[in-house]
Amino acid sequence: MFTTRPEIRGTFGVVASTHWIASSVGMSVLEKGGNAFDAAAAVGFALQVVEPHLCGPAGEVPIIFHSVETGRVEVLAGQGPAPAAATIEAFKALGLDAVPGSGLLAAVTPGSFGAWLTLVRDHGRLRLADVLEPAIGYAEHGHPVLPGVSRALAELKETFETEWKTSAPIWLPGGEAPAPQSLFRNPTLAATWKRILDEAGEGSREQQLDRALAAWYEGFVAEAIDRFCRAEPLMDSSGRRHRGLLTGQDMAGWRPTYEAPTTFDYHGWTVCKTQPWGQGPVLLQALSLLKGFDLTAMDPNGADFAHVVLEAAKLAFADREAYYGDPDFVDVPIETLLSEAYAVERRKLIGARASDEIRPGILPGFEDQVARALGMVKPADGTAGGLGIGEPTMAHLKPTLKPGDTVHLDVIDRWGNMVSATPSGGWPQSSPTIPELGFALNTRAQMFWLEPGLPSSLAPGKRPRTTLTPTLALHEGRPALICGTPGGDQQDQWQLALLLRRIHHGLGLQEAIDLPLFHTVHFPSSFYPRQALPGVSVIEESAGEAVIADLKARGHDLQVAPAWSAGRLTAAERRADGLLSAAATPRLMQAYAVGR
């Protein structure tokens, strides 16, 4: 099968990410003697510089990894919680019935910095400077501006000049958005990171990293964030100006935590995801439903395959709306949702025709909760951000030309350590930039509901139900494959297609990534204004006229997207004999896999 790129193979190490510079940074760290944990952190920081419209220093990141030393697969939850002042009552008192999709009110505690430093401290080999200096170099000396960055900033020029005036000096150098492929610098961000290194001081690796964490969460970074949120009210997508709720005390009281993954066994593979504070288990629920179908007999680019996968996704995502939330706050019956008995009954709902109903399962004791969740379904009225490609956000009262999105990275080293992470948030097009730090806050609180009694209702200290969802899969008990993609609610749908094509049809990673992709937007979006498009699915036109016509004949309300437009999948794999491979999508012409 023709592929757009070679599948990268080697034995020393592989890195795949959504930007070629970041992938090369990761490989350089492996060459210096670092392991996958060091390399992943270096990639994560580099992505904050070269894809600033897709992730930032004050964003969030779930990390799933396998450590050869511990022998365990774990999740490092770099998703910060809602501030102490973020109550439903507080938002209602402001006259709001939804958390704005942009501005200061939507900020939760930044989790990304803490997660990367915790990962390096506990599992890495190198010192903080070794993983942070490549990103500092690109921020200080410049990097080529992606066309997407240029478009996003140009669209917000008026907002930066009239509403978010602290953003203009950094993102509009010389008064204009940087041109595509021009050299762009963020010396303010570089200075922030340099000060972190200075405050980390001397001493052991672990002592340095702990002091850097303190500088961020209890020191000058937290103090600057606190001041900015308390200062003048700033415009958000509600059409009004508000101050932020995030405080230095919120930051000081939080650190990332390790937890066991949620897992599901499927045809000799064990697929590992986050717990249901993230949407990750929807992929496992879809696999549970698909276990009853002979996917191996189906064409991996055929209508039969797409139909059954889309219908399984609709059912799994309906359960996400009804049941998923931070398990520290709500009872999520995940064992029942992944049980064979439950799948047997749910599987009966997948027929020959496409469904346009949102149909969560109704478990005993959850009847009222399910009814309330269905009551929140809002059909789209045209204000939502497109057909679900990317992560739509709002800035001021209008969407950006290129919606906010996410990045992804996968790293495997020569020892067999594996790291898969999906950083996001802190987009300059979604929140005003903190002038002395050089970055914006996240807007992840928009994923909370302001309706009580839902699993993802807002509460202080609660994690939002994030869409960020990296994957690690074991084959016959051996850690084997990692993958992920940007794309909001679509992340687990595009990964599902990749995994199924790998498991059932034996396709290589690059082959599986290059095949046409599809997804459904049947359920409520996780992003403001939280609208649904019941019955609607999206497919790349490269699937072919026959497949598209067949799916429409089965009742799918099908929107045809341009070829090479869906997702930015990357993946890496380690065989039992130690051979490594990696692949990255050609979509958007940014992602790259490297290795040797």
C-alpha positions, 0 to 999 in steps of 0.5 A, a space after each residue: 500500500 502506498 503511504 505518504 511517508 515511510 514508517 520510521 523504524 529503528 532500535 535506538 529510539 523514536 519520537 513522533 509529534 505534531 511538529 517537526 521541530 519538536 520531534 527533532 528536539 525529542 530525538 536530540 534529548 535521547 541522543 544526549 543520554 536522556 530517556 523517553 521521559 526526558 525527551 517527552 518533557 522536552 518535546 512538550 515544552 518545545 510544542 508550547 513555543 512552535 505551536 502556541 495557538 494549540 498549547 501553552 505553558 498554562 495549559 494541561 496534559 494527561 500523560 500515559 506511560 510505561 516505565 521499564 523500571 517499575 514495570 507499570 503503566 500509569 497515568 500522570 494527571 496533569 489536569 488542574 481543577 476548578 478554582 475554590 471560588 468557581 461555584 455554580 452560584 458564583 457564575 449564576 450571580 454573574 448572570 451566566 448560564 454557561 462557562 464562557 469559552 474564552 477569557 479569564 473566568 474559564 481558567 482552571 489551575 494550570 497543570 502542564 508545567 507541574 506534570 512535565 516536571 514531575 515526570 522528569 523528577 520521578 522517571 527521567 535522567 537529565 537535569 531541568 536545563 537539559 529538557 527546558 533549554 531547547 524550548 528557551 532557545 526557540 522562544 528567544 532566538 525564533 522559529 518559523 511561524 506556522 500558517 495556522 499561527 499567523 491566521 489565528 493571530 491576524 483574526 484577533 488583531 482587533 481584539 488584541 488592540 481593543 480588549 486584550 491589550 496585554 496580548 498585542 506586544 507579544 503576538 503582534 510584533 510591530 503592530 501586525 500578526 507575524 507572516 507565515 514562515 517569518 521568524 517569531 520570538 517570544 523573549 518574555 516567555 524565554 525570560 520566564 523559563 530562564 528565571 525558573 532555571 535560576 530559582 531552581 539553583 544548584 543541588 541534586 536533580 530532584 532538588 532543582 525540579 522541586 524548587 522549579 515547581 515551587 517557583 511556578 506554583 507558589 512563587 513568581 509565576 503564581 503571583 503574576 497569575 493571581 495579580 492578573 486575574 484580580 486586575 481589570 475585568 476583561 472581555 470573554 465570549 459572554 459579551 461582557 467583561 469579567 475578572 478571573 477566579 483563579 488565585 495563587 492559593 489555588 495554584 499552591 494547593 495543587 500538584 499532579 497525581 499518578 493513577 492507574 489507567 482504565 483498561 479493556 481487553 480486546 482481541 489479545 490487546 489491553 488498551 489503557 486510557 485515563 480514568 473517566 475524568 477524561 473522555 478516554 474510556 469512550 474508546 474502551 466502550 466502543 471496543 466493548 461494543 465492537 467486540 461482537 462484530 467481525 471487523 476483520 472481514 470488513 474492508 478497513 476503508 469500506 462502508 460496513 466498517 465505517 457504519 458500525 464504528 460510527 454507530 458504536 461511537 454514538 452509543 459510547 459518547 451518549 454514555 459519556 454525557 450521562 456518566 463521565 466526570 471526576 471520580 473524586 467527586 461523582 460515582 462513575 459506574 465504569 466497570 458496569 459500562 465496560 462489562 460484557 453484560 452491558 455491551 450485549 444489550 447496547 450492541 442490539 441498538 446497532 442496526 442496519 440503519 444510522 441512528 439520529 437518537 442520543 441513547 445513553 444506557 440507563 443503569 439502576 440508580 442513575 435514572 434521574 442523572 441520565 434524564 438530566 443529562 439528556 435535558 442538556 442536549 442543545 441542537 446546533 443553531 449555527 454558532 458552534 465551531 464547524 463540524 467538530 474538526 479541532 477544538 472550537 473556542 471563542 475570543 471576544 464574540 467571534 470564533 477564530 478563523 482557525 479554532 483552538 486545538 491541541 498537540 500530541 507526542 509519542 516517545 519510545 526509547 531503546 530500553 522500552 520506556 513509553 510516553 504518550 501525551 496530549 497537551 492543550 490549552 493556554 491558547 493566546 486566541 482564547 485568553 488574554 496574555 499575562 504580560 510579565 510571563 508571556 503566555 495566556 491561561 487555559 479555558 478548560 472550565 468551559 467543559 463544566 455544566 452550570 446545571 447541578 446534579 450532572 457528573 460534570 457539573 462545576 464544583 471547586 477543586 473538581 477536574 473538568 471532563 477533558 477531551 484530552 486522551 492519549 492511548 497506550 496498548 499492551 499486546 499479549 501483556 507486553 507494552 506495545 503501542 502508543 498513539 494520539 491526536 488533537 481534535 477535541 471530541 474526535 480524538 478517541 474516534 480517530 484513534 479508534 479507527 487507527 487501532 482497529 485497522 492495526 489490530 484487525 487488518 494488520 496495517 502498519 502505523 503509517 498505512 492506518 494513519 493515511 487511510 481516510 478518517 471519519 467521525 460523528 458529531 452526534 452528541 453535545 460538544 465539550 466546548 462552548 456553546 456545547 451544541 450537538 448535531 444529532 445524526 451528523 457524521 463527517 467523512 473525508 472525501 478521499 473515502 470515495 464516492 461509493 463509500 459515501 453514497 453507501 453510508 448516505 443510503 444507510 441513513 447517515 447525515 453525512 458531511 463530506 470534509 476535504 481530503 487530508 483534513 481530519 485529525 493529526 494522528 501520531 503513533 509509535 510501536 515496539 515489537 517483542 524483539 525490540 524493533 521500534 517504529 513510528 508514524 505521523 499524519 501528513 494532514 496539515 503538513 506539520 506532524 513528523 516522526 523521527 528515529 533511528 
